[in-house]
Amino acid sequence: MGGWETLIWNRIVRIQHSDWVNRPRFVVGQFDLKGLPNNPPTLAFADEIKSAILLEHKIAG
């Protein structure tokens, strides 16, 4: 992932899947970056991006 993709994914995880940070897991997801605003002042636009979890594997630990 590039810089924007990483920022957007981190926002999605923080807002929609905050429980993921409590236990180790491997997650593969996808989201559509079409229609991104040019030079947005905040990442609030990321809350509207639809994401799909393709794989979620909880890691014992």
Buried (B, 14 or more C-beta within 10 A) or exposed (E): EEEEEEEBBEBBBEEBBEEBEEEEBEBEBEEEEEEEEEEEEEBEBBEEBEBEEEEEEEEEE
